[in-house]
């Protein structure tokens, strides 16, 4: 049996124990110029955790965004992905407009704020997107985007209340509320 086939089979029995705790710790992003990428992410105020090279053909740089438990890593010969191919990475902020202003002050080209008319998650094709933050500033509903020098695309998402919340919590759009708890009764 191939390795891929063994991973696609369902487990032999259903576990009654809690799942293993897994924390998202690190995203590897592909870049073409390690020094340029380091300067860019440092300009965002991200902390340099590691910058280590072994010989002339291997280097890792790891940075952590302010307030984050997870980090990003890039370097030389650490991924075969094409530079700029990382898309859809989300950073959560409590105020998307303030975060946008901060990035602009740091010289980063940032999109204008937008929200999804469907109220759950923005469409990557641009359909159903409206200008400006969510009019009621509902949690998970307002966004801005920016790219690093290689075109790796980041999304800042405003989160003011965390899911799952409660069925009476009105911090979320109607559509998101219904997706989580079903229609209001």
Secondary structure, DSSP 8 states (H G I E B T S, - for coil): --HHHHHHS--SS---S--------EEE---S-HHHHHHHHHHTT-EEEEEEE-TTS-EEEEEE-TT-S-EEEEEESS--S-TT----EEEEES-HHHHHHHHHHTT--B---EEETTSSS--TTSTTEEESS-TT--BT-EEEEEE-TT--EEEEEE-SS-SS--TT--SB-HHHHHHHH-S--
